[in-house]
Amino acid sequence: AESSSKSDEYVKPNKEGHFPVIMCRVALGRINYCDSKDPTKDPGRDKLESSCLRGDFHSVLGDRKKARGTYREFVVYDHYQVYPHFIVWYSRISG
């Protein structure tokens, strides 16, 4: 996702209460753009995946920002397209 707060939804802290996020460089190549409100049904996960594994695309951009007002999410199906660059450790500030 474009926003680090998306990763914060899934991460668990270490014993000191710090949270890791892996910053990656990703080669997206030719992107299959999807702004469907329910991409699991339209066009469907299988079609999105096969568009990259057997089709003309290298990645999928799920535009959840346009469809639902949240985040744009990028999906790649080949691990060689992702380079884990570094880990950032952070702590949450209570509001």
N, CA, C and O atoms as CSV, one atom per row, in Angstrom:
chain,resi,resn,atom,element,x,y,z
A,1,ALA,N,N,0.837,-1.188,0.000
A,1,ALA,CA,C,0.000,0.000,0.000
A,1,ALA,C,C,0.877,1.244,0.000
A,1,ALA,O,O,2.045,1.188,0.385
A,2,GLU,N,N,0.330,2.329,-0.418
A,2,GLU,CA,C,1.057,3.598,-0.446
A,2,GLU,C,C,1.259,4.190,0.936
A,2,GLU,O,O,2.216,4.931,1.159
A,3,SER,N,N,0.383,3.878,1.853
A,3,SER,CA,C,0.420,4.501,3.172
A,3,SER,C,C,0.923,3.513,4.222
A,3,SER,O,O,0.457,2.375,4.290
A,4,SER,N,N,1.874,3.957,5.034
A,4,SER,CA,C,2.413,3.079,6.076
A,4,SER,C,C,1.355,2.725,7.114
A,4,SER,O,O,1.489,1.710,7.798
A,5,SER,N,N,0.316,3.529,7.248
A,5,SER,CA,C,-0.727,3.209,8.226
A,5,SER,C,C,-1.493,1.937,7.839
A,5,SER,O,O,-2.107,1.303,8.698
A,6,LYS,N,N,-1.460,1.561,6.565
A,6,LYS,CA,C,-2.071,0.296,6.142
A,6,LYS,C,C,-1.320,-0.874,6.783
A,6,LYS,O,O,-1.949,-1.817,7.264
A,7,SER,N,N,0.006,-0.824,6.797
A,7,SER,CA,C,0.805,-1.878,7.424
A,7,SER,C,C,0.554,-1.926,8.924
A,7,SER,O,O,0.583,-2.998,9.529
A,8,ASP,N,N,0.310,-0.776,9.520
A,8,ASP,CA,C,0.090,-0.699,10.958
A,8,ASP,C,C,-1.169,-1.461,11.378
A,8,ASP,O,O,-1.303,-1.824,12.546
A,9,GLU,N,N,-2.074,-1.703,10.462
A,9,GLU,CA,C,-3.283,-2.468,10.775
A,9,GLU,C,C,-2.970,-3.935,11.077
A,9,GLU,O,O,-3.759,-4.608,11.740
A,10,TYR,N,N,-1.826,-4.440,10.599
A,10,TYR,CA,C,-1.514,-5.863,10.694
A,10,TYR,C,C,-0.349,-6.196,11.609
A,10,TYR,O,O,-0.203,-7.351,12.009
A,11,VAL,N,N,0.482,-5.226,11.953
A,11,VAL,CA,C,1.735,-5.489,12.646
A,11,VAL,C,C,1.520,-5.739,14.142
A,11,VAL,O,O,0.590,-5.211,14.752
A,12,LYS,N,N,2.404,-6.555,14.709
A,12,LYS,CA,C,2.390,-6.832,16.143
A,12,LYS,C,C,3.704,-6.314,16.739
A,12,LYS,O,O,4.747,-6.371,16.087
A,13,PRO,N,N,3.652,-5.802,17.990
A,13,PRO,CA,C,4.868,-5.239,18.595
A,13,PRO,C,C,5.808,-6.316,19.133
A,13,PRO,O,O,5.405,-7.450,19.394
A,14,ASN,N,N,7.083,-5.921,19.290
A,14,ASN,CA,C,8.024,-6.791,19.988
A,14,ASN,C,C,7.850,-6.567,21.489
A,14,ASN,O,O,6.950,-5.834,21.900
A,15,LYS,N,N,8.694,-7.185,22.312
A,15,LYS,CA,C,8.505,-7.100,23.762
A,15,LYS,C,C,8.738,-5.692,24.314
A,15,LYS,O,O,8.279,-5.375,25.412
A,16,GLU,N,N,9.452,-4.841,23.556
A,16,GLU,CA,C,9.661,-3.452,23.974
A,16,GLU,C,C,8.539,-2.523,23.507
A,16,GLU,O,O,8.539,-1.334,23.827
A,17,GLY,N,N,7.591,-3.064,22.757
A,17,GLY,CA,C,6.478,-2.256,22.263
A,17,GLY,C,C,6.783,-1.523,20.974
A,17,GLY,O,O,6.081,-0.575,20.621
A,18,HIS,N,N,7.830,-1.950,20.256
A,18,HIS,CA,C,8.182,-1.354,18.962
A,18,HIS,C,C,7.609,-2.197,17.836
A,18,HIS,O,O,7.527,-3.421,17.933
A,19,PHE,N,N,7.220,-1.527,16.779
A,19,PHE,CA,C,6.598,-2.176,15.634
A,19,PHE,C,C,7.514,-2.099,14.416
A,19,PHE,O,O,8.069,-1.036,14.139
A,20,PRO,N,N,7.686,-3.210,13.675
A,20,PRO,CA,C,8.505,-3.172,12.465
A,20,PRO,C,C,7.669,-2.958,11.207
A,20,PRO,O,O,6.530,-3.418,11.116
A,21,VAL,N,N,8.238,-2.269,10.261
A,21,VAL,CA,C,7.652,-2.204,8.918
A,21,VAL,C,C,8.804,-2.377,7.936
A,21,VAL,O,O,9.837,-1.720,8.065
A,22,ILE,N,N,8.633,-3.246,6.971
A,22,ILE,CA,C,9.665,-3.493,5.961
A,22,ILE,C,C,9.415,-2.570,4.778
A,22,ILE,O,O,8.350,-2.614,4.161
A,23,MET,N,N,10.377,-1.756,4.473
A,23,MET,CA,C,10.302,-0.860,3.319
A,23,MET,C,C,10.923,-1.591,2.135
A,23,MET,O,O,12.064,-2.050,2.203
A,24,CYS,N,N,10.165,-1.693,1.053
A,24,CYS,CA,C,10.606,-2.459,-0.112
A,24,CYS,C,C,10.628,-1.592,-1.361
A,24,CYS,O,O,9.843,-0.658,-1.520
A,25,ARG,N,N,11.541,-1.932,-2.224
A,25,ARG,CA,C,11.527,-1.392,-3.583
A,25,ARG,C,C,10.847,-2.451,-4.436
A,25,ARG,O,O,11.191,-3.631,-4.371
A,26,VAL,N,N,9.880,-2.019,-5.236
A,26,VAL,CA,C,9.096,-2.974,-6.019
A,26,VAL,C,C,9.064,-2.527,-7.473
A,26,VAL,O,O,8.730,-1.384,-7.783
A,27,ALA,N,N,9.417,-3.449,-8.354
A,27,ALA,CA,C,9.321,-3.199,-9.791
A,27,ALA,C,C,7.923,-3.630,-10.232
A,27,ALA,O,O,7.644,-4.824,-10.337
A,28,LEU,N,N,7.052,-2.665,-10.489
A,28,LEU,CA,C,5.664,-2.975,-10.823
A,28,LEU,C,C,5.472,-3.354,-12.282
A,28,LEU,O,O,4.544,-4.093,-12.609
A,29,GLY,N,N,6.327,-2.864,-13.160
A,29,GLY,CA,C,6.175,-3.177,-14.573
A,29,GLY,C,C,4.876,-2.650,-15.134
A,29,GLY,O,O,4.440,-1.552,-14.789
A,30,ARG,N,N,4.263,-3.427,-15.994
A,30,ARG,CA,C,2.971,-3.053,-16.579
A,30,ARG,C,C,1.876,-3.381,-15.566
A,30,ARG,O,O,1.734,-4.530,-15.148
A,31,ILE,N,N,1.106,-2.371,-15.176
A,31,ILE,CA,C,0.145,-2.504,-14.087
A,31,ILE,C,C,-1.276,-2.734,-14.611
A,31,ILE,O,O,-1.750,-2.020,-15.495
A,32,ASN,N,N,-1.937,-3.737,-14.053
A,32,ASN,CA,C,-3.352,-4.001,-14.321
A,32,ASN,C,C,-4.138,-3.189,-13.295
A,32,ASN,O,O,-4.148,-3.534,-12.114
A,33,TYR,N,N,-4.791,-2.124,-13.726
A,33,TYR,CA,C,-5.511,-1.213,-12.842
A,33,TYR,C,C,-6.911,-1.749,-12.547
A,33,TYR,O,O,-7.643,-2.124,-13.463
A,34,CYS,N,N,-7.279,-1.783,-11.261
A,34,CYS,CA,C,-8.596,-2.277,-10.858
A,34,CYS,C,C,-9.199,-1.314,-9.839
A,34,CYS,O,O,-8.645,-1.123,-8.756
A,35,ASP,N,N,-10.340,-0.707,-10.187
A,35,ASP,CA,C,-11.018,0.193,-9.253
A,35,ASP,C,C,-12.409,-0.329,-8.880
A,35,ASP,O,O,-13.285,0.442,-8.487
A,36,SER,N,N,-12.601,-1.633,-9.006
A,36,SER,CA,C,-13.869,-2.264,-8.667
A,36,SER,C,C,-14.111,-2.174,-7.161
A,36,SER,O,O,-13.171,-2.282,-6.374
A,37,LYS,N,N,-15.362,-1.979,-6.763
A,37,LYS,CA,C,-15.696,-1.941,-5.335
A,37,LYS,C,C,-15.501,-3.300,-4.674
A,37,LYS,O,O,-15.197,-3.369,-3.483
A,38,ASP,N,N,-15.672,-4.383,-5.434
A,38,ASP,CA,C,-15.445,-5.729,-4.913
A,38,ASP,C,C,-14.621,-6.525,-5.923
A,38,ASP,O,O,-15.174,-7.305,-6.699
A,39,PRO,N,N,-13.293,-6.329,-5.915
A,39,PRO,CA,C,-12.457,-6.997,-6.919
A,39,PRO,C,C,-12.422,-8.517,-6.787
A,39,PRO,O,O,-12.019,-9.200,-7.728
A,40,THR,N,N,-12.837,-9.066,-5.636
A,40,THR,CA,C,-12.875,-10.525,-5.507
A,40,THR,C,C,-13.955,-11.134,-6.392
A,40,THR,O,O,-13.886,-12.310,-6.750
A,41,LYS,N,N,-14.974,-10.309,-6.748
A,41,LYS,CA,C,-16.047,-10.778,-7.628
A,41,LYS,C,C,-15.953,-10.177,-9.022
A,41,LYS,O,O,-16.276,-10.840,-10.008
A,42,ASP,N,N,-15.518,-8.935,-9.110
A,42,ASP,CA,C,-15.423,-8.237,-10.397
A,42,ASP,C,C,-14.071,-7.545,-10.498
A,42,ASP,O,O,-13.913,-6.478,-9.905
A,43,PRO,N,N,-13.123,-8.064,-11.183
A,43,PRO,CA,C,-13.181,-9.189,-12.123
A,43,PRO,C,C,-12.954,-10.553,-11.488
A,43,PRO,O,O,-13.143,-11.571,-12.154
A,44,GLY,N,N,-12.552,-10.606,-10.214
A,44,GLY,CA,C,-12.273,-11.878,-9.542
A,44,GLY,C,C,-10.781,-12.053,-9.323
A,44,GLY,O,O,-9.962,-11.633,-10.140
A,45,ARG,N,N,-10.447,-12.680,-8.206
A,45,ARG,CA,C,-9.029,-12.894,-7.867
A,45,ARG,C,C,-8.292,-13.698,-8.921
A,45,ARG,O,O,-7.163,-13.369,-9.287
A,46,ASP,N,N,-8.934,-14.757,-9.411
A,46,ASP,CA,C,-8.275,-15.614,-10.406
A,46,ASP,C,C,-7.917,-14.834,-11.664
A,46,ASP,O,O,-6.829,-15.005,-12.215
A,47,LYS,N,N,-8.829,-13.979,-12.120
A,47,LYS,CA,C,-8.561,-13.194,-13.333
A,47,LYS,C,C,-7.447,-12.185,-13.107
A,47,LYS,O,O,-6.602,-11.981,-13.979
A,48,LEU,N,N,-7.443,-11.549,-11.931
A,48,LEU,CA,C,-6.378,-10.586,-11.634
A,48,LEU,C,C,-5.027,-11.292,-11.569
A,48,LEU,O,O,-4.044,-10.815,-12.135
A,49,GLU,N,N,-4.983,-12.411,-10.888
A,49,GLU,CA,C,-3.730,-13.158,-10.769
A,49,GLU,C,C,-3.249,-13.679,-12.120
A,49,GLU,O,O,-2.072,-13.549,-12.455
A,50,SER,N,N,-4.150,-14.263,-12.887
A,50,SER,CA,C,-3.743,-14.816,-14.180
A,50,SER,C,C,-3.346,-13.725,-15.168
A,50,SER,O,O,-2.578,-13.982,-16.095
A,51,SER,N,N,-3.862,-12.504,-14.983
A,51,SER,CA,C,-3.439,-11.405,-15.863
A,51,SER,C,C,-1.958,-11.109,-15.690
A,51,SER,O,O,-1.318,-10.561,-16.588
A,52,CYS,N,N,-1.414,-11.473,-14.533
A,52,CYS,CA,C,0.015,-11.266,-14.270
A,52,CYS,C,C,0.834,-12.527,-14.535
A,52,CYS,O,O,1.940,-12.446,-15.069
A,53,LEU,N,N,0.308,-13.670,-14.171
A,53,LEU,CA,C,1.072,-14.907,-14.319
A,53,LEU,C,C,1.054,-15.453,-15.744
A,53,LEU,O,O,2.017,-16.079,-16.185
A,54,ARG,N,N,-0.055,-15.211,-16.468
A,54,ARG,CA,C,-0.157,-15.740,-17.824
A,54,ARG,C,C,-0.556,-14.685,-18.843
A,54,ARG,O,O,-0.729,-14.994,-20.022
A,55,GLY,N,N,-0.703,-13.456,-18.404
A,55,GLY,CA,C,-1.173,-12.397,-19.293
A,55,GLY,C,C,-0.115,-11.357,-19.590
A,55,GLY,O,O,1.083,-11.640,-19.560
A,56,ASP,N,N,-0.573,-10.150,-19.877
A,56,ASP,CA,C,0.301,-9.067,-20.310
A,56,ASP,C,C,0.749,-8.143,-19.185
A,56,ASP,O,O,1.411,-7.139,-19.448
A,57,PHE,N,N,0.403,-8.458,-17.935
A,57,PHE,CA,C,0.704,-7.559,-16.828
A,57,PHE,C,C,1.729,-8.153,-15.871
A,57,PHE,O,O,1.953,-9.363,-15.845
A,58,HIS,N,N,2.354,-7.262,-15.078
A,58,HIS,CA,C,3.344,-7.680,-14.086
A,58,HIS,C,C,2.851,-7.455,-12.662
A,58,HIS,O,O,3.403,-8.026,-11.721
A,59,SER,N,N,1.814,-6.626,-12.491
A,59,SER,CA,C,1.301,-6.312,-11.161
A,59,SER,C,C,-0.146,-5.836,-11.270
A,59,SER,O,O,-0.652,-5.560,-12.358
A,60,VAL,N,N,-0.794,-5.750,-10.108
A,60,VAL,CA,C,-2.166,-5.250,-10.027
A,60,VAL,C,C,-2.178,-4.053,-9.082
A,60,VAL,O,O,-1.573,-4.089,-8.011
A,61,LEU,N,N,-2.865,-3.007,-9.486
A,61,LEU,CA,C,-3.111,-1.866,-8.616
A,61,LEU,C,C,-4.583,-1.891,-8.249
A,61,LEU,O,O,-5.447,-1.637,-9.089
A,62,GLY,N,N,-4.867,-2.201,-6.982
A,62,GLY,CA,C,-6.234,-2.138,-6.477
A,62,GLY,C,C,-6.472,-0.741,-5.943
A,62,GLY,O,O,-5.976,-0.385,-4.874
A,63,ASP,N,N,-7.226,0.048,-6.679
A,63,ASP,CA,C,-7.435,1.446,-6.296
A,63,ASP,C,C,-8.567,1.539,-5.280
A,63,ASP,O,O,-9.683,1.941,-5.609
A,64,ARG,N,N,-8.264,1.164,-4.048
A,64,ARG,CA,C,-9.240,1.223,-2.965
A,64,ARG,C,C,-9.520,2.675,-2.588
A,64,ARG,O,O,-10.565,2.979,-2.013
A,65,LYS,N,N,-8.593,3.567,-2.911
A,65,LYS,CA,C,-8.818,4.994,-2.639
A,65,LYS,C,C,-9.997,5.507,-3.458
A,65,LYS,O,O,-10.857,6.221,-2.941
A,66,LYS,N,N,-10.033,5.138,-4.740
A,66,LYS,CA,C,-11.140,5.547,-5.606
A,66,LYS,C,C,-12.420,4.784,-5.274
A,66,LYS,O,O,-13.504,5.365,-5.233
A,67,ALA,N,N,-12.287,3.481,-5.038
A,67,ALA,CA,C,-13.465,2.635,-4.830
A,67,ALA,C,C,-14.085,2.789,-3.443
A,67,ALA,O,O,-15.306,2.735,-3.301
A,68,ARG,N,N,-13.254,2.981,-2.425
A,68,ARG,CA,C,-13.761,2.977,-1.047
A,68,ARG,C,C,-13.236,4.127,-0.185
A,68,ARG,O,O,-13.633,4.263,0.972
A,69,GLY,N,N,-12.350,4.952,-0.737
A,69,GLY,CA,C,-11.807,6.068,0.031
A,69,GLY,C,C,-10.731,5.669,1.027
A,69,GLY,O,O,-10.494,6.389,1.997
A,70,THR,N,N,-10.065,4.517,0.802
A,70,THR,CA,C,-9.024,4.078,1.738
A,70,THR,C,C,-7.640,4.198,1.105
A,70,THR,O,O,-7.121,5.308,0.984
A,71,TYR,N,N,-7.028,3.080,0.698
A,71,TYR,CA,C,-5.655,3.067,0.200
A,71,TYR,C,C,-5.587,2.459,-1.201
A,71,TYR,O,O,-6.450,1.682,-1.609
A,72,ARG,N,N,-4.540,2.838,-1.915
A,72,ARG,CA,C,-4.223,2.115,-3.153
A,72,ARG,C,C,-3.287,0.984,-2.754
A,72,ARG,O,O,-2.318,1.197,-2.025
A,73,GLU,N,N,-3.580,-0.214,-3.234
A,73,GLU,CA,C,-2.784,-1.388,-2.893
A,73,GLU,C,C,-2.170,-1.971,-4.156
A,73,GLU,O,O,-2.824,-2.073,-5.194
A,74,PHE,N,N,-0.903,-2.352,-4.050
A,74,PHE,CA,C,-0.157,-2.903,-5.170
A,74,PHE,C,C,0.138,-4.367,-4.884
A,74,PHE,O,O,0.588,-4.716,-3.792
A,75,VAL,N,N,-0.118,-5.226,-5.873
A,75,VAL,CA,C,0.079,-6.667,-5.709
A,75,VAL,C,C,1.005,-7.161,-6.812
A,75,VAL,O,O,0.784,-6.896,-7.994
A,76,VAL,N,N,2.047,-7.884,-6.405
A,76,VAL,CA,C,2.917,-8.563,-7.367
A,76,VAL,C,C,2.889,-10.054,-7.029
A,76,VAL,O,O,2.709,-10.434,-5.872
A,77,TYR,N,N,3.065,-10.876,-8.032
A,77,TYR,CA,C,2.978,-12.322,-7.851
A,77,TYR,C,C,4.322,-13.014,-8.036
A,77,TYR,O,O,4.409,-14.239,-7.945
A,78,ASP,N,N,5.358,-12.246,-8.291
A,78,ASP,CA,C,6.698,-12.788,-8.485
A,78,ASP,C,C,7.617,-12.143,-7.456
A,78,ASP,O,O,7.833,-10.931,-7.490
A,79,HIS,N,N,8.156,-12.938,-6.545
A,79,HIS,CA,C,8.982,-12.389,-5.468
A,79,HIS,C,C,10.246,-11.695,-5.984
A,79,HIS,O,O,10.847,-10.899,-5.264
A,80,TYR,N,N,10.649,-11.984,-7.201
A,80,TYR,CA,C,11.824,-11.316,-7.767
A,80,TYR,C,C,11.560,-9.837,-8.073
A,80,TYR,O,O,12.499,-9.090,-8.346
A,81,GLN,N,N,10.322,-9.416,-8.033
A,81,GLN,CA,C,9.980,-8.014,-8.270
A,81,GLN,C,C,10.120,-7.165,-6.994
A,81,GLN,O,O,10.015,-5.939,-7.049
A,82,VAL,N,N,10.353,-7.812,-5.862
A,82,VAL,CA,C,10.398,-7.110,-4.576
A,82,VAL,C,C,11.785,-7.201,-3.969
A,82,VAL,O,O,12.364,-8.282,-3.862
A,83,TYR,N,N,12.313,-6.039,-3.569
A,83,TYR,CA,C,13.601,-5.977,-2.893
A,83,TYR,C,C,13.387,-5.357,-1.516
A,83,TYR,O,O,13.163,-4.150,-1.418
A,84,PRO,N,N,13.452,-6.165,-0.436
A,84,PRO,CA,C,13.333,-5.591,0.910
A,84,PRO,C,C,14.538,-4.684,1.159
A,84,PRO,O,O,15.672,-5.160,1.209
A,85,HIS,N,N,14.304,-3.408,1.311
A,85,HIS,CA,C,15.380,-2.423,1.390
A,85,HIS,C,C,15.864,-2.205,2.820
A,85,HIS,O,O,17.068,-2.242,3.077
A,86,PHE,N,N,14.944,-1.981,3.749
A,86,PHE,CA,C,15.320,-1.849,5.159
A,86,PHE,C,C,14.092,-2.005,6.041
A,86,PHE,O,O,12.956,-1.977,5.567
A,87,ILE,N,N,14.346,-2.171,7.339
A,87,ILE,CA,C,13.278,-2.286,8.333
A,87,ILE,C,C,13.262,-1.010,9.158
A,87,ILE,O,O,14.301,-0.556,9.637
A,88,VAL,N,N,12.079,-0.438,9.321
A,88,VAL,CA,C,11.889,0.724,10.195
A,88,VAL,C,C,11.156,0.239,11.434
A,88,VAL,O,O,10.113,-0.407,11.337
A,89,TRP,N,N,11.708,0.554,12.601
A,89,TRP,CA,C,11.045,0.249,13.859
A,89,TRP,C,C,10.439,1.535,14.389
A,89,TRP,O,O,11.093,2.578,14.390
A,90,TYR,N,N,9.195,1.469,14.840
A,90,TYR,CA,C,8.519,2.666,15.342
A,90,TYR,C,C,7.700,2.318,16.578
A,90,TYR,O,O,7.427,1.149,16.852
A,91,SER,N,N,7.320,3.332,17.305
A,91,SER,CA,C,6.398,3.150,18.430
A,91,SER,C,C,5.219,4.071,18.201
A,91,SER,O,O,5.345,5.111,17.555
A,92,ARG,N,N,4.088,3.688,18.727
A,92,ARG,CA,C,2.872,4.481,18.584
A,92,ARG,C,C,2.814,5.523,19.692
A,92,ARG,O,O,3.204,5.266,20.831
A,93,ILE,N,N,2.324,6.690,19.340
A,93,ILE,CA,C,2.155,7.768,20.306
A,93,ILE,C,C,0.693,7.789,20.719
A,93,ILE,O,O,-0.197,7.902,19.876
A,94,SER,N,N,0.454,7.683,21.992
A,94,SER,CA,C,-0.931,7.721,22.481
A,94,SER,C,C,-1.496,9.112,22.303
A,94,SER,O,O,-0.826,10.108,22.576
A,95,GLY,N,N,-2.744,9.176,21.840
A,95,GLY,CA,C,-3.376,10.459,21.579
A,95,GLY,C,C,-4.279,10.818,22.647
A,95,GLY,O,O,-4.905,11.877,22.597
